[in-house]
Amino acid sequence: MKNAVKMASVLTAFVLAVSLGACGAKQNQTADQSKPKHTGSSAADSSAGSAKDKTAGGSERGIRTVTDALGREVEIPSVVDAIVPLGNAPRMVAYLGVADMVVGIGECETADSPIKAYAYVNEKNWSGLPNCGTDAMGETAYYPEEIITAAPDVILCTYTEDAANDIQKQTGIPVVAVSQGTLFDEDYDEALRILGEVCGVSDRAEELIAYIKQCLEDLETRTESIPDENKPSVLGAAATFKGSHGIEGVYSNYPVFAEIAAKDMAVGISDTVGGLLVDKEQILSWNPDMIFLDYSGVELVRADYAENPDYYQQLKAFTDGNVYQWPNSTWHWSNVEIPLVSAYYTAMLLYPDAFSDVDFEEKASEIFDMFLGEPDYLSVLEDAGAGYGKVTFGE
């Protein structure tokens, strides 16, 4: 398989844009974790000790050692029944099917946007749980006293070594750290494996890893031999990072395009993998055949179109009716299921002959069922106005 391009962080469109500016403002961005904040005093006390040495019924249990992504050897209970996931860990534990083990969660994990699919489908599981931290507005903070109140067996996080050690010191509860996970890359596989080992679901982790690989290999096999001259040029715009953006927010080196060998106009414009702002004149110079807009930015593009129709009438994607909407791939960090669905959706538009045997709705149902246990999640996105489809302007 070719090396995936790495990617850096699931209503109406306007409402979502506002919500993204709060808890979602960190999308596609790595939090400044060099000096993470915490509240409360050191709490390595007997209450924390009891959480890791005894079962809920009070009986003694064994200890095992796991090595986390930072190379830290961490002693955890032989059987883990209760977890507090922080950073990007909530998304991963949801994919692993252990959302019901969560006893405390970050404050931004209860937002009601369907783009944040892993949290949306676990609203009943996570609603009302202790608020154990936040990664909003590019800031990482964790709350030791609330974590102790939640009484997990293990804390799972995607933070730095200093942060992981500090949380463990403050709570007296073992902390296992994993990578934040790069979309479609090996560090995501490693994170799933470590979390699967901790939570006792290693088989499920391997199932997910194999499924992702299967999808990516299928996409590659279907697209790798298509000549460049037969490919429409594309651009991912209205990109979501630190909130929503209009046409000038674009995706650079976007893995969704890379996995289908698309002729992405924004490849190489930056070392950034993810969203960045460009001058609108740059988009005119690219003049891509097809433009794909994040759902949360569509209304911003509509507003700009109404004020500057002459600009958009110079873009052939707009004049030819080849502007499409897809759900945002990110909320804080990247989802996996939505980008996979988006890759199939885009590839079927770009190369219809190569995907003539694929039914989009069936494939989307398969992917959503694998990651979320919700085969009809495409309908959830559509009902919120966040689904896939052509977007018209000036009517």
C-alpha positions in Angstrom: 0.0 0.0 0.0 1.3 3.4 -0.8 2.2 5.6 2.2 -0.7 7.6 3.2 -0.3 11.3 3.4 -0.4 12.2 7.1 -3.1 14.3 8.5 -3.0 16.3 11.6 -7.9 17.8 14.9 -18.1 14.4 14.4 -28.3 21.3 13.3 -28.0 23.6 10.8 -24.8 24.7 9.2 -24.8 28.0 11.0 -25.4 26.4 14.4 -22.6 23.9 13.8 -20.3 26.7 12.7 -20.8 28.4 16.1 -20.3 25.1 18.0 -17.1 24.5 16.1 -15.8 27.8 17.3 -16.1 26.6 20.9 -15.4 23.0 21.7 -14.6 22.3 18.0 -12.2 25.1 17.6 -9.3 22.8 18.0 -9.9 20.8 14.9 -6.9 19.6 12.9 -4.7 21.2 15.4 -2.5 19.6 18.1 -3.1 21.1 21.5 -0.2 22.9 23.3 0.4 20.1 25.7 3.9 21.2 26.8 2.3 22.9 29.8 -1.1 21.3 30.3 -3.2 22.7 33.0 -4.8 20.9 35.9 -6.9 21.9 38.8 -7.0 20.7 42.4 -4.3 19.5 44.7 -2.2 16.3 44.5 -4.6 13.4 45.1 -2.6 10.2 45.2 -4.6 9.1 48.2 -6.4 6.1 49.4 -9.5 6.7 47.3 -7.4 6.6 44.1 -5.5 3.6 45.3 -8.6 1.7 45.9 -9.7 2.4 42.4 -6.8 0.6 40.9 -6.3 -2.2 43.4 -9.8 -3.5 43.9 -12.9 -4.4 41.9 -16.1 -2.5 42.4 -17.1 -5.2 44.9 -13.9 -4.6 46.9 -12.1 -7.9 46.1 -8.4 -7.9 45.4 -7.4 -8.4 41.8 -4.2 -8.9 39.9 -1.9 -6.4 38.2 -0.4 -6.5 34.7 2.1 -4.3 33.0 1.5 -2.6 29.6 3.9 -0.4 27.6 2.3 2.7 26.2 3.1 4.7 23.1 5.6 6.8 25.1 7.5 3.7 26.2 6.2 4.0 29.7 5.7 0.7 31.5 2.4 1.1 33.4 0.9 -1.2 35.9 -2.8 -1.7 35.5 -5.5 -4.1 36.9 -5.6 -7.5 35.2 -9.2 -6.7 34.3 -10.1 -3.2 33.4 -13.8 -2.3 33.8 -13.8 1.5 34.1 -11.9 4.1 32.1 -11.6 7.9 31.7 -10.5 8.7 28.1 -9.0 12.1 27.4 -7.7 13.8 24.2 -8.5 11.7 21.2 -8.9 8.5 23.3 -12.8 8.8 23.5 -13.1 8.4 19.7 -10.9 5.4 19.8 -12.6 3.6 22.7 -15.9 4.2 20.9 -14.6 2.6 17.8 -13.4 -0.3 19.9 -16.9 -0.8 21.3 -16.1 -0.1 24.9 -17.9 3.2 25.3 -19.9 1.7 28.1 -16.7 1.4 30.2 -16.3 5.2 30.3 -17.0 6.6 33.7 -15.8 10.1 33.1 -15.4 12.2 30.0 -14.2 15.6 28.7 -16.7 18.4 28.5 -16.6 18.6 24.7 -17.5 14.9 24.2 -21.2 15.5 24.8 -21.8 18.0 22.0 -24.8 17.1 19.9 -23.3 17.4 16.4 -23.7 14.3 14.2 -20.3 15.2 12.7 -18.9 14.1 16.1 -20.3 10.7 15.3 -18.5 8.7 18.0 -19.9 10.9 20.7 -23.3 11.4 19.0 -24.1 7.7 19.1 -22.9 7.4 22.7 -24.9 10.3 24.1 -26.9 8.0 26.4 -23.7 6.3 27.7 -21.8 9.6 28.3 -24.5 12.1 29.3 -24.2 13.1 32.9 -20.8 11.6 33.5 -18.2 13.6 35.5 -16.4 16.3 33.5 -12.8 15.3 33.7 -11.1 17.7 31.3 -11.2 19.7 28.1 -9.4 20.1 24.8 -11.4 23.1 23.7 -9.9 26.3 22.0 -6.5 24.6 21.6 -6.1 24.2 25.4 -5.6 20.9 27.2 -6.8 20.8 30.7 -7.6 17.9 33.1 -9.4 17.9 36.4 -7.8 15.5 38.9 -10.6 15.7 41.6 -13.3 14.9 39.0 -11.2 12.0 37.7 -10.9 10.6 41.2 -14.6 11.0 41.7 -15.2 9.0 38.5 -13.0 6.2 40.0 -11.6 4.6 36.8 -9.3 1.7 36.8 -7.2 3.4 34.1 -6.9 6.8 32.5 -6.4 6.8 28.8 -5.0 9.9 27.0 -3.3 11.2 23.9 -1.1 13.6 25.7 2.7 14.2 26.2 4.8 12.3 28.6 4.9 15.2 31.0 1.1 15.4 31.0 0.6 11.7 31.4 3.0 11.6 34.4 1.4 14.6 36.0 -2.1 13.2 35.7 -0.9 9.9 37.3 0.8 11.8 40.1 -2.2 14.0 40.7 -4.7 11.1 40.8 -2.8 8.1 41.9 -4.5 6.2 39.0 -2.5 4.6 36.2 -2.3 6.5 32.9 -1.8 4.9 29.6 -0.8 7.3 26.7 -1.3 6.6 23.0 -0.7 8.6 19.9 -3.3 11.1 18.8 -3.4 9.0 15.6 -2.7 10.2 12.1 -5.5 9.5 9.7 -4.8 6.3 7.7 -1.4 5.8 9.2 0.4 3.2 11.4 0.4 5.3 14.6 -3.4 5.0 14.6 -3.1 1.2 14.3 -0.7 1.3 17.3 -3.0 3.4 19.4 -5.9 1.0 18.7 -3.8 -2.0 19.6 -2.6 -0.5 22.9 -6.1 0.6 23.9 -7.5 -2.8 22.8 -4.9 -4.5 25.1 -5.8 -2.3 28.0 -9.5 -2.7 27.6 -9.4 -6.5 26.9 -10.6 -6.1 23.3 -7.5 -6.9 21.3 -9.5 -8.9 18.7 -11.7 -5.9 18.1 -8.7 -3.7 17.6 -7.3 -6.1 15.0 -10.7 -6.2 13.3 -10.7 -2.4 12.9 -7.1 -2.3 11.7 -7.8 -5.0 9.1 -10.9 -3.3 7.9 -9.2 0.1 7.4 -6.5 -1.6 5.5 -9.0 -3.5 3.4 -10.8 -0.3 2.4 -7.6 1.6 1.6 -6.3 -1.3 -0.5 -9.6 -1.4 -2.4 -9.5 2.3 -3.1 -5.9 2.1 -4.2 -6.5 -0.9 -6.5 -9.3 0.8 -8.2 -7.6 4.2 -8.8 -3.8 3.6 -9.0 -3.8 2.9 -12.8 -6.0 5.8 -13.9 -4.0 8.2 -16.1 -3.6 11.7 -14.8 -5.0 13.1 -18.0 -8.3 11.3 -17.2 -8.6 12.8 -13.7 -10.6 15.9 -12.9 -8.7 18.4 -10.7 -10.1 18.8 -7.2 -10.0 21.1 -4.2 -11.2 20.6 -0.6 -12.4 24.0 0.6 -14.5 25.6 3.4 -12.1 23.5 5.5 -12.8 23.1 9.2 -9.9 24.0 11.5 -10.1 26.3 14.5 -13.7 26.7 13.5 -15.4 27.0 10.1 -14.1 28.9 7.1 -15.3 30.0 3.7 -13.8 29.2 0.3 -10.4 30.4 1.3 -10.0 27.6 3.9 -8.5 24.7 2.0 -7.2 21.2 2.8 -3.5 20.8 2.0 -2.1 17.3 1.3 -5.5 15.8 2.2 -5.5 12.1 2.9 -9.0 11.6 1.5 -7.7 12.8 -1.9 -4.4 11.0 -1.5 -6.0 7.6 -1.0 -7.9 7.8 -4.2 -4.9 9.3 -6.2 -6.9 12.4 -7.0 -5.5 15.4 -8.8 -5.5 17.6 -5.7 -4.6 21.2 -6.5 -3.5 21.9 -2.9 -0.9 19.2 -2.7 2.5 20.7 -1.8 1.4 24.2 -1.1 2.5 23.7 2.5 4.1 21.1 4.8 0.7 21.2 6.7 -1.5 18.2 6.5 -4.9 19.6 7.0 -6.5 23.0 6.9 -5.0 26.3 6.1 -6.0 29.7 4.6 -5.0 30.8 1.1 -5.7 33.9 -0.9 -8.8 33.7 -2.9 -6.8 34.6 -6.0 -4.9 31.4 -5.5 -8.1 29.4 -5.9 -8.8 31.3 -9.1 -5.4 30.3 -10.5 -6.0 26.7 -9.6 -9.5 26.8 -11.0 -10.3 23.2 -10.1 -12.8 21.1 -12.0 -14.5 20.0 -8.8 -14.7 21.6 -5.4 -15.7 19.8 -2.2 -17.0 21.9 0.7 -17.1 21.0 4.4 -20.8 21.1 5.5 -20.1 23.6 8.3 -18.6 26.1 5.8 -21.2 25.9 3.1 -23.3 28.8 4.5 -20.2 31.0 4.7 -19.5 30.3 1.0 -23.2 31.0 0.2 -22.9 34.4 2.0 -19.7 35.2 0.1 -21.2 34.2 -3.2 -24.1 36.5 -2.6 -21.7 39.4 -2.0 -19.2 38.5 -4.7 -20.9 36.6 -7.5 -18.4 37.8 -10.1 -15.6 36.0 -8.3 -17.4 32.7 -8.2 -18.5 32.9 -11.8 -14.8 32.7 -12.7 -14.5 29.3 -11.1 -15.6 26.5 -13.5 -16.6 24.2 -10.6 -19.3 26.7 -9.8 -20.3 27.5 -13.4 -20.4 23.8 -14.4 -22.3 22.8 -11.3 -19.5 20.6 -9.8 -19.5 21.9 -6.2 -20.3 19.2 -3.6 -20.8 19.1 0.1 -19.4 16.4 2.4 -19.5 16.1 6.2 -16.5 17.6 8.1 -13.9 14.9 8.6 -12.7 16.4 11.8 -13.8 17.4 15.3 -10.8 18.2 17.4 -8.9 15.3 15.7 -9.8 13.4 12.6 -12.6 10.9 12.5 -11.9 7.7 10.6 -15.3 6.5 9.5 -16.4 9.8 7.8 -13.1 10.2 5.8 -13.4 6.6 4.6 -17.0 7.2 3.4 -15.9 10.5 1.9 -13.1 8.8 0.0 -15.6 6.4 -1.6 -18.0 9.2 -2.3 -15.4 11.3 -4.0 -13.8 8.4 -5.9 -17.2 7.4 -7.3 -17.7 11.0 -8.6 -14.2 11.2 -10.1 -14.0 7.7 -11.5 -17.5 6.3 -12.0 -16.3 3.5 -14.3 -13.8 2.2 -11.7 -16.6 2.1 -9.0 -19.5 1.0 -11.1 -20.0 -2.1 -9.0 -20.1 -0.1 -5.7 -23.4 1.2 -4.2 -22.5 4.3 -2.2 -25.3 3.9 0.4 -24.4 0.3 1.0 -20.7 1.0 1.4 -21.4 3.9 3.7 -23.7 1.7 5.8 -21.0 -1.0 6.0 -18.4 1.6 7.2 -20.7 3.3 9.7 -21.8 -0.1 11.1 -18.1 -1.2 11.5 -17.1 1.9 13.5 -20.3 3.1 15.1 -22.6 0.1 15.2 -25.1 2.4 13.3 -25.6 1.2 9.7 -28.1 3.9 9.0 -25.9 6.8 10.1 -25.9 8.3 6.7 -29.5 9.1 7.3 -28.6 10.8 10.6 -26.2 13.1 8.7 -28.7 13.8 6.0 -31.4 14.7 8.5 -29.1 17.2 10.0 -28.3 18.7 6.6 -24.7 17.4 6.9 -24.8 14.7 4.3 -23.3 14.2 0.9 -24.5 15.9 -2.3 -24.3 18.6 -4.9 -24.6 22.2 -3.7 -26.1 24.9 -5.9 -25.5 28.6 -5.8 -27.3 31.7 -7.1 -30.7 30.2 -7.2 
